[in-house]
Amino acid sequence: MVGCGSRPVGWKSLCRHPKDNDLTISNPHSFHIPVMGTGFTIDTPLRVARYGISSVVSLVDDILIEQMRRYHCSQQGESYEEIAPQAEDGRARRITAYLDLLGRLVGRQVESMRAMDFAEGNDLTRYFRLLPDSPLKRQYEQMLATSDAVEKARLQEKLRGQVVAGSIDVNIMTKLDRDHYRGGEKLPAIFSDALAALRGFAQSTLRSSMVFSAGINQRLYNYLSEFPDFFPDSQGALVKKIILKVSDYRSAIIQGKYLAKRGLWVSEFRVESGLNCGGHAFATNGHLMGPILEEFKKRRRELQDDLFQLYGKALAKQGHAMPAKPHHTRITVQGGIGTAHENTFLLQHYEVDGTGWGTPFLLVPEAVLMDGAERDKLCRATEEDVFLSPSSPLGVPFWNLRTSASEEVRLRRIQEGRPGSPCPKRYLAFSTEFTTIPACISSRAFQKHKLRALAEEEQVGADVAQARELVLAKACICHDLGGNATKPLGIDPTATSAVCPGPNIVNFKKIATLEEMVDHIYGRISLLTTTDRPHMFIRELRLYVDHLGTELAHVKTGLVPGTSRVFQEFKENLLKGIDYYQELAEQFVEEKRSCFLADLALLRDAVEPLAVKG
C-alpha cells in the first residue's frame, strides 16, 4: 500500500493539514438529507446548509464535481483555474477544491445571515421558522413575544450567535474503487477512485463526516490511517468523522471493530432499509427494519463499550491522545420514512439520534438538483413506474424510474440495433471478460462482445433468452445520474437523466417548497396525497416478501444460484419480523393499530406458503 507515509518520489503536498473551518458545532435539526445519486445532492449544501440542515455530497464523479466548481465559481465571482483529469493527483485535487469552495460559500452565507435583522422573509427569520420544537425554537418565539425593545435586541443577538450551518458531509460507495491505468500499466493503489476521493476529502478544509456505504473495503479503510484528522487531536476532538451506512447490527459491529483496531472511531451508524430506499438496494437475508433497530436500541451501550476498548488500545499503541471517555456515537435511520408520525416514533421508541429523508426531497427544487421534466414525471409516477431493476452494472438491484429519459434512450438504442452506452466516464468499469483493461457491462463495447458470445451459444442449442435480456437491461447510471445536475444548470443541455427514487415517492405528488417539506417532517402540515399509504414497516415487509418470491422463481429457472438453507433462513426471518411487529403494534393508537395488524396478517399469509426446498 502506497500512502501519505510512503509517497512516490516527487509527490508533494499530499497530506496538508486542513484549516479550521468548523461550521457544525451542533445540529439544530433532527433529520438530514442523504446522498442521492451522483448529481441530485451535488450542491445541496449550498441550498440548505445555512438553515442548519445537513446533507451528503457524492464523491463518485470528479468530472461532474469539476463542472460544478466551474459553474459555482462563475456564479459567485470566484476565480477558477481548471484542474485537468490528467493533472498530478487530478481526481483528489478536484474534490478538495470543490469541497473547499462549498465550505467557503456556506461560511459566507452563515456570516451574512448573522448580520441580518429579524425581518420578514429573509434567511435569518427563515432559519428559525424551519426549526423543530426545541429550546432554540422556543427562544425565538420568546423573542417575538417580547415587547421591550432592549430585551428584544438582547435576545436577537443571542439567537444570532446560535446560528450554525448543517454539516457538509460526503459519501464514498466502497464498491466503486476502480483502479487506473496509464500506458497499459496499473497505477499505484492510492490513485484508485475510492482512495483518491478519500484523499480529496481528507485534504479539504471541511470539518465534517465521511459516509461509507456498501460494506468494507479493506484498502480504503486502511488508508484512513494516513490522515491525522481522523484521529483525536490534543483536546481529544475529531476534525473529520466517520459515518458507516449499515443494514444491520452485525454489519455495524464488524466494520466498527475493523476500524477501532486501527484507532479509528465510528461517530455514526446510519441504518438504512435494505430495500425500502432509493438507488442501489442491498437486501438483507429477511432482516427487517423494526427488529434491526430494536437490536441497536438494546445493544447500543455494548456496541460503544466494545469499540472503545479496541479503540483505546490502538490509540495507545500508535501514540495518539486518548479520550477520557468514548466519543458520542449517533444512531440514525433512513429509508422509506414518509410521515411525521413515523419520524417521531423512530426518534422516541427506538431512541435514534436522527432520521434521513431522501426520496421526498426530489420534489423540492430548492434543496435538490433535478431535471425539471424528470421531476414532473416523478409527480405522476405510479407503483408500476418505480421498479426494482437489474439496471446497475454492479449487479445489485437498483430502483429506477421506468419513464426517465435514460430508460427511454436505453430502449431506443436497443430498437436501433446499437445497444449499450457510449460510456463516457467509466466509473463502473470492472469487467475483464473480453478485455484486459476493465470495461463497464453497460457499455456499447462490452454488450457487443457479450451479445455475440451469447449468439454463438444459441447456435449450439443453448437457451440464452434470459441472459440476453439481463445484458440489455444494464443502463448507464454513473453518467446519466449526473444529468440531473448538468442539464438544469445548462452545463450539458442534451443529458439524458436517470432517476433512482425509492418506492416512497408515489405517496408525494406535487412540487414542494423547502418550508413545506420541513413542515411535513415535523408534523406541521401533511404533503401526502393519499390516506391509504401503508406504514413504512409494512411497505418494507411487502418488498421483502416480493423479493423472496422473485429470488425463488429465478432459482427455479436457473437464472441465479441459491440453496434451500439460505431461503429457509430468509423466510424464518420474515416470520420472526412479523411476530415482532404484532407485539410492536401495541404501541400504536387504535386506528393505526388495526390497519397495521390487518396488513401483517395478509403478509403472513403470503409468506407461509412460499416453498423454499431446493
C-alpha positions in Angstrom: 0.0 0.0 0.0 1.4 3.4 -1.0 0.0 6.2 1.1 0.9 9.5 2.6 3.5 8.0 4.8 5.2 6.3 1.8 4.9 8.7 -1.2 6.2 8.3 -4.7 9.3 10.3 -5.3 8.4 13.9 -6.1 5.0 13.6 -4.6 4.1 16.9 -2.9 1.5 18.3 -0.5 -0.4 15.0 -0.4 -1.2 15.4 3.3 -1.5 19.0 4.1 -3.4 19.7 7.3 -6.8 21.3 6.9 -7.5 24.7 8.2 -10.0 25.4 11.0 -13.5 25.7 9.4 -15.9 24.3 11.9 -19.4 25.4 11.0 -21.1 22.4 12.6 -21.0 23.0 16.4 -24.3 21.4 16.8 -27.2 20.2 14.7 -30.4 22.1 15.1 -32.5 19.7 13.0 -33.3 16.0 13.8 -33.1 15.0 10.1 -30.5 15.0 7.3 -30.7 14.7 3.5 -28.8 11.5 2.5 -26.7 11.2 -0.6 -28.8 10.7 -3.7 -27.2 9.5 -6.9 -24.2 11.4 -8.2 -25.9 14.7 -9.1 -29.1 15.2 -7.0 -27.3 16.4 -3.9 -24.1 17.5 -5.5 -24.6 21.1 -4.4 -27.4 20.6 -1.8 -25.2 22.2 1.0 -25.2 25.5 -0.9 -29.0 25.3 -0.8 -29.8 24.1 2.7 -26.7 24.1 5.0 -27.2 27.8 6.0 -30.5 26.7 7.6 -28.8 24.1 9.8 -29.7 21.2 7.6 -27.0 18.6 7.0 -26.7 16.8 3.6 -24.3 14.4 1.8 -22.4 15.0 -1.4 -21.4 12.1 -3.6 -17.7 11.9 -4.5 -18.1 9.3 -7.3 -17.9 11.7 -10.3 -15.0 14.1 -10.3 -15.8 15.2 -13.8 -19.2 16.4 -12.6 -17.5 17.8 -9.4 -15.2 19.9 -11.6 -18.1 21.1 -13.8 -19.9 22.2 -10.6 -16.9 24.0 -9.3 -16.6 25.9 -12.5 -20.3 26.8 -12.5 -20.5 28.0 -8.9 -17.2 29.9 -9.2 -18.8 31.8 -12.1 -22.0 32.4 -10.2 -20.2 33.6 -7.1 -17.5 35.7 -8.7 -14.8 33.3 -7.5 -11.6 32.8 -9.6 -11.5 29.4 -11.3 -8.5 27.5 -12.6 -9.2 24.2 -14.2 -7.8 21.0 -12.7 -7.4 18.7 -15.6 -8.2 15.0 -15.2 -4.6 14.0 -16.2 -3.1 16.6 -13.8 -0.9 15.3 -11.0 -3.4 13.7 -8.5 -6.1 15.3 -10.5 -9.1 13.4 -9.1 -8.2 14.2 -5.4 -7.3 17.8 -6.2 -10.7 18.4 -8.0 -12.6 17.0 -5.0 -10.6 19.1 -2.5 -11.1 22.3 -4.5 -14.8 21.7 -4.7 -15.3 20.9 -1.1 -13.2 23.9 -0.1 -15.4 26.0 -2.3 -18.6 24.7 -0.7 -17.1 25.4 2.8 -16.2 29.0 1.9 -19.6 29.7 0.3 -21.6 28.2 3.1 -19.4 30.1 5.6 -20.2 33.4 3.8 -23.9 32.6 3.8 -23.9 32.0 7.6 -21.9 35.1 8.3 -24.3 37.1 6.2 -27.3 35.7 8.0 -25.8 36.5 11.4 -25.6 40.2 10.3 -29.2 40.4 9.2 -32.1 42.0 11.1 -35.0 39.7 12.0 -37.1 40.8 9.0 -40.0 39.0 7.4 -38.9 36.7 4.6 -35.2 36.9 5.0 -32.8 33.9 5.6 -32.3 34.7 9.3 -36.0 34.5 10.0 -36.4 31.5 7.8 -33.6 29.7 9.7 -35.6 29.9 13.0 -39.0 29.2 11.4 -37.8 26.0 9.9 -36.6 24.7 13.3 -38.4 21.8 15.1 -40.0 22.3 18.5 -36.8 22.7 20.6 -35.3 25.0 23.2 -33.8 27.1 20.4 -37.2 27.5 18.7 -38.7 28.5 21.9 -36.1 31.1 22.5 -37.0 32.5 19.0 -40.7 32.5 19.9 -39.9 34.3 23.2 -38.1 37.0 21.3 -41.0 37.5 19.0 -43.4 37.8 22.0 -41.1 40.3 23.8 -42.3 44.0 23.6 -39.4 45.6 25.5 -37.0 46.9 22.8 -33.8 46.5 24.9 -34.7 42.9 25.9 -35.7 42.1 22.3 -32.4 43.3 21.0 -30.5 41.2 23.6 -32.5 38.1 22.7 -31.9 38.7 19.0 -28.2 39.0 19.5 -28.2 35.7 21.5 -30.1 34.0 18.7 -27.7 35.2 16.0 -24.8 33.6 18.0 -26.6 30.2 17.8 -26.9 30.1 14.1 -24.8 27.2 12.8 -24.6 25.5 9.4 -25.6 22.0 8.6 -22.8 19.6 8.0 -21.3 19.3 4.5 -20.8 15.5 4.6 -19.5 13.4 1.7 -20.1 9.8 0.5 -17.9 7.1 -0.9 -19.6 3.9 -2.1 -16.9 1.5 -1.2 -17.6 -0.9 -4.1 -16.8 1.9 -6.6 -13.0 1.6 -6.3 -11.8 1.4 -9.9 -8.0 1.1 -10.4 -6.4 3.3 -13.1 -4.0 2.5 -15.9 -1.5 4.6 -17.8 0.1 3.2 -20.9 -1.4 -0.2 -20.1 0.2 -0.3 -16.7 -1.8 -0.2 -13.5 -1.1 2.9 -11.3 -0.4 2.6 -7.6 -3.4 1.9 -5.3 -3.5 5.5 -4.0 -4.8 6.5 -7.4 -7.8 4.3 -7.3 -11.2 6.1 -7.4 -12.1 5.5 -3.7 -8.7 6.2 -2.3 -8.3 9.4 -4.3 -11.7 10.5 -3.2 -10.9 9.9 0.4 -7.7 11.9 0.0 -9.6 14.7 -1.6 -11.9 15.0 1.4 -9.1 14.5 3.9 -7.1 17.4 2.4 -10.1 19.7 2.4 -10.8 22.4 4.9 -14.1 20.9 5.9 -14.8 19.7 9.5 -17.5 17.2 8.6 -18.0 13.5 8.1 -17.1 10.8 5.5 -20.0 8.5 4.9 -19.0 5.0 3.7 -21.7 2.8 2.2 -21.8 -0.7 0.6 -19.6 -2.5 3.2 -16.0 -3.0 3.9 -13.2 -2.0 1.5 -10.1 -3.0 3.4 -7.6 -1.0 1.4 -9.8 2.1 1.7 -10.4 1.7 5.4 -6.7 1.1 6.0 -5.9 4.3 4.1 -7.8 6.3 6.6 -4.9 5.8 9.0 -2.7 8.0 6.7 -4.7 11.2 7.6 -4.3 12.7 11.1 -7.7 14.4 11.1 -9.5 11.1 11.6 -7.7 10.7 14.9 -8.3 12.7 18.1 -6.4 16.0 18.3 -4.6 17.2 21.5 -8.0 18.1 23.0 -9.5 14.7 22.1 -11.7 16.1 19.3 -12.1 14.7 15.8 -11.6 17.1 13.0 -13.1 14.7 10.5 -15.5 12.0 11.4 -16.5 8.6 10.0 -20.1 7.5 9.4 -21.0 4.0 8.3 -24.1 3.3 6.4 -25.2 -0.2 7.6 -28.1 -2.6 7.0 -28.0 -4.3 10.4 -26.2 -4.6 13.8 -23.9 -7.4 12.6 -22.5 -5.1 9.8 -22.1 -2.3 12.3 -20.0 -4.4 14.8 -17.9 -6.0 12.2 -17.0 -2.7 10.4 -16.8 -0.8 13.7 -14.3 -3.3 15.1 -12.2 -3.3 11.9 -11.8 0.5 12.2 -11.4 0.6 16.0 -8.5 -1.8 15.9 -6.8 0.8 13.7 -7.5 3.7 16.1 -10.5 5.0 14.1 -13.8 5.8 15.7 -17.2 5.5 14.0 -19.1 8.6 15.0 -22.4 7.4 13.5 -24.0 4.3 12.3 -26.6 5.2 9.7 -29.1 2.3 9.5 -30.8 2.1 6.1 -33.5 -0.2 4.9 -32.2 -2.9 2.6 -35.0 -2.5 0.1 -37.2 0.5 1.1 -34.7 3.1 -0.1 -33.6 4.8 -3.3 -30.7 3.9 -5.6 -29.0 0.6 -5.0 -30.8 -1.8 -2.8 -28.7 -4.1 -0.6 -31.2 -6.6 0.6 -30.7 -8.3 3.9 -31.5 -12.0 4.4 -35.0 -11.2 5.5 -34.0 -8.9 8.5 -36.5 -6.1 8.8 -36.0 -2.5 10.0 -38.0 -2.8 13.2 -36.1 -5.8 14.7 -32.8 -4.3 13.5 -33.5 -1.0 15.3 -34.6 -2.9 18.4 -31.2 -4.7 18.5 -29.4 -1.4 18.2 -31.5 0.1 21.0 -30.8 -2.8 23.3 -27.1 -3.2 22.5 -26.1 0.4 21.9 -24.1 0.7 25.1 -22.5 -2.7 24.5 -21.5 -1.6 21.0 -19.9 1.6 22.1 -18.1 -0.1 25.0 -16.7 -2.9 22.8 -15.5 -0.5 20.2 -14.0 1.9 22.8 -11.9 -0.9 24.3 -10.4 -1.8 21.0 -10.1 1.9 20.0 -8.2 2.8 23.2 -5.7 0.0 22.8 -5.0 1.1 19.2 -4.6 4.7 20.1 -2.2 3.9 22.9 -0.1 1.7 20.6 0.0 4.5 18.0 0.8 7.2 20.5 -2.3 9.3 19.9 -4.1 11.2 22.6 -6.6 9.0 24.4 -10.1 10.5 25.1 -11.2 10.1 28.7 -14.5 8.6 27.5 -15.9 7.4 24.2 -16.8 9.9 21.6 -20.6 10.1 21.2 -21.8 7.6 18.6 -25.0 8.6 16.9 -27.5 6.0 15.6 -29.7 7.3 12.8 -32.1 5.7 10.4 -33.3 6.2 6.9 -35.3 4.5 4.1 -38.9 4.9 3.4 -39.9 7.3 6.2 -42.9 9.2 4.9 -44.9 10.8 7.8 -44.2 12.9 10.9 -45.8 10.1 12.9 -43.2 7.6 11.6 -40.4 10.1 12.1 -41.4 10.8 15.7 -41.9 7.1 16.5 -38.4 6.3 15.3 -36.9 9.0 17.4 -38.8 8.2 20.6 -39.4 4.5 20.6 -36.0 3.4 19.2 -34.2 6.4 20.7 -32.3 7.1 17.5 -30.5 10.4 17.2 -31.9 11.4 13.8 -33.6 10.4 10.6 -32.7 10.6 6.9 -35.2 11.9 4.4 -34.1 11.4 0.8 -36.7 10.5 -1.9 -39.3 13.1 -0.9 -36.7 15.9 -1.3 -36.5 15.0 -5.0 -39.7 17.1 -5.3 -38.1 20.1 -3.6 -36.3 22.2 -6.2 -34.8 24.5 -3.6 -32.9 21.6 -2.0 -32.1 19.1 -4.7 -30.9 19.4 -8.3 -33.1 17.6 -10.9 -34.1 17.9 -14.5 -37.5 19.6 -14.4 -39.0 17.2 -16.9 -37.9 14.2 -14.8 -39.3 15.9 -11.7 -42.7 16.3 -13.4 -42.6 12.5 -14.2 -42.0 11.7 -10.6 -45.1 13.7 -9.6 -47.1 11.5 -12.0 -45.3 8.2 -11.1 -47.3 5.1 -10.2 -46.1 2.0 -8.4 -45.6 0.4 -11.8 -43.3 3.3 -12.9 -40.9 2.9 -9.9 -39.4 -0.6 -10.1 -36.5 -2.5 -8.6 -34.5 -3.1 -11.7 -31.4 -5.1 -12.9 -30.1 -1.8 -14.4 -27.0 -1.3 -12.4 -23.7 -2.6 -13.8 -22.7 -3.5 -10.2 -25.2 -6.4 -10.3 -27.1 -5.0 -7.4 -30.8 -4.3 -7.6 -31.4 -0.7 -8.5 -34.5 1.4 -8.0 -35.4 3.0 -11.3 -38.0 5.3 -12.9 -39.4 3.5 -15.9 -40.3 6.7 -17.7 -36.9 8.5 -17.3 -35.0 9.9 -20.2 -32.2 7.5 -19.5 -34.6 4.5 -19.8 -36.1 5.9 -22.9 -32.7 6.2 -24.6 -31.6 2.8 -23.5 -34.6 1.2 -25.1 -34.3 3.3 -28.3 -30.7 2.2 -28.7 -31.8 -1.4 -28.5 -34.5 -0.8 -31.1 -32.0 0.9 -33.4 -29.6 -2.1 -33.1 -26.9 -0.4 -31.2 -27.5 -1.3 -27.5 -25.3 -0.1 -24.7 -24.0 3.3 -23.6 -21.0 5.2 -25.1 -19.6 5.0 -21.5 -18.1 8.5 -21.3 -16.9 8.3 -17.7 -16.2 4.6 -17.0 -16.6 4.8 -13.2 -18.3 1.3 -13.2 -15.7 -0.3 -15.5 -14.9 -3.6 -13.7 -15.4 -6.5 -16.2 -12.3 -8.1 -17.8 -14.4 -10.8 -19.5 -13.4 -9.6 -23.0 -10.7 -7.1 -22.4 -7.5 -6.7 -20.3 -8.4 -3.2 -19.2 -11.8 -3.4 -17.3 -15.0 -2.4 -19.1 -18.4 -1.4 -17.9 -21.0 -4.0 -18.7 -23.5 -1.2 -19.6 -21.1 0.0 -22.3 -21.7 -0.5 -26.0 -18.3 -2.2 -26.5 -19.0 -4.8 -23.8 -22.5 -5.5 -24.8 -21.4 -6.0 -28.4 -18.9 -8.7 -27.3 -21.4 -10.3 -24.9 -24.3 -10.5 -27.3 -22.0 -12.0 -29.9 -20.9 -14.7 -27.4 -24.5 -15.4 -26.5 -25.4 -15.8 -30.1 -22.7 -18.4 -30.5 -24.1 -20.3 -27.5 -27.5 -20.1 -29.0 -26.3 -21.7 -32.3 -25.3 -24.8 -30.4 -28.7 -25.1 -28.7 -28.3 -23.1 -25.5 -31.3 -21.1 -24.2 -29.9 -17.6 -23.8 -33.0 -15.5 -23.8 -32.9 -14.6 -20.2 -29.2 -13.9 -20.2 -29.6 -11.6 -23.3 -32.4 -9.8 -21.5 -30.2 -9.2 -18.5 -27.3 -7.9 -20.6 -29.6 -5.4 -22.4 -31.2 -4.3 -19.1 -27.9 -2.6 -17.9 -28.1 1.2 -18.0 -25.5 4.0 -17.8 -26.1 5.2 -14.3 -22.8 7.0 -13.5 -23.1 9.5 -16.3 -26.9 9.7 -16.6 -27.5 10.3 -12.8 -25.2 13.3 -13.2 -27.5 14.7 -15.9 -29.9 15.8 -13.1 -27.2 18.5 -12.3 -25.7 19.2 -15.7 -29.0 19.6 -17.7 -30.9 22.1 -15.5 -27.7 24.2 -15.0 -27.1 24.4 -18.7 -23.8 22.5 -18.4 -25.0 19.7 -20.6 -28.4 20.5 -22.1 -28.5 17.2 -24.1 -28.1 15.0 -21.0 -30.5 12.0 -20.7 -31.2 11.9 -17.0 -31.6 8.8 -14.9 -33.8 8.8 -11.8 -33.5 6.4 -8.9 -36.2 7.2 -6.3 -37.3 4.9 -3.5 -40.8 3.5 -3.7 -42.0 6.1 -1.2 -42.1 8.7 -4.0 -45.5 7.5 -5.2 -47.0 9.0 -2.0 -45.9 12.5 -2.9 -47.5 14.0 -5.9 -46.6 17.7 -6.1 -43.6 20.0 -6.1 -42.9 21.3 -2.6 -41.0 24.3 -1.1 -38.3 23.7 1.5 -40.7 25.1 4.2 -43.4 22.7 3.1 -41.2 19.6 3.2 -39.6 20.5 6.6 -43.1 21.3 8.0 -44.2 17.9 6.7 -41.3 16.1 8.5 -42.1 17.9 11.8 -45.9 17.4 11.5 -46.9 21.0 11.0 -48.6 20.1 7.6 -49.0 16.9 5.5 -47.9 16.6 1.9 -49.3 13.1 1.4 -51.9 12.8 -1.3 -53.4 9.5 -0.3 -54.8 8.3 3.0 -54.2 4.6 2.4 -50.4 4.7 2.4 -49.0 1.7 4.3 -46.8 2.1 7.3 -43.1 2.2 6.4 -42.5 -1.1 8.2 -45.4 -2.7 6.2 -44.1 -1.4 2.9 -40.6 -2.8 3.6 -42.0 -6.1 4.6 -44.0 -6.3 1.4 -40.9 -5.5 -0.6 -39.1 -8.3 1.1 -41.9 -10.8 0.5 -41.9 -9.9 -3.2 -38.1 -10.1 -3.3 -38.1 -13.6 -1.8 -40.7 -14.8 -4.3 -38.7 -13.3 -7.2 -35.5 -15.0 -6.0 -37.2 -18.3 -5.6 -38.6 -18.0 -9.2 -35.1 -17.2 -10.5 -33.6 -20.2 -8.8 -36.2 -22.5 -10.4 -35.3 -21.1 -13.9 -31.6 -21.3 -13.2 -31.1 -17.5 -13.6 -29.4 -17.2 -10.1 -27.9 -19.8 -7.8 -29.4 -20.5 -4.4 -29.8 -23.0 -1.6 -32.8 -24.1 0.4 -31.0 -23.3 3.6 -30.5 -19.7 2.7 -34.1 -19.2 1.6 -35.4 -21.0 4.6 -33.5 -18.7 6.8 -34.8 -15.7 4.8 -38.4 -17.0 5.3 -37.9 -17.6 9.0 -36.5 -14.1 9.5 -39.6 -12.6 7.8 -41.9 -14.6 10.1 -39.9 -13.6 13.1 -40.2 -10.0 12.0 -44.0 -10.3 11.6 -44.2 -11.7 15.2 -42.1 -8.7 16.4 -44.4 -6.2 14.6 -47.5 -7.8 16.1 -46.2 -7.0 19.5 -45.0 -3.6 18.4 -48.5 -2.7 17.3 -49.5 -2.3 20.9 -47.5 1.0 20.8 -49.8 2.4 18.1 -53.1 4.2 18.5 -56.1 2.1 17.9 -56.9 3.3 14.4 -53.4 2.8 13.2 -53.0 -0.5 15.1 -56.0 -2.2 13.5 -54.8 -1.3 9.9 -51.2 -2.3 10.7 -52.3 -5.7 12.1 -54.6 -6.4 9.1 -51.7 -5.7 6.7 -49.5 -8.0 8.8 -52.0 -10.8 8.6 -52.1 -10.6 4.8 -48.4 -10.6 4.5 -48.0 -13.6 6.9 -50.5 -15.4 4.6 -48.2 -14.6 1.6 -45.0 -15.7 3.4 -46.1 -19.0 4.9 -46.9 -20.9 1.7 -43.7 -20.0 -0.1 -41.8 -23.2 -1.0 -38.1 -22.9 -0.3 -36.9 -26.5 -0.8 -34.1 -27.0 -3.3 
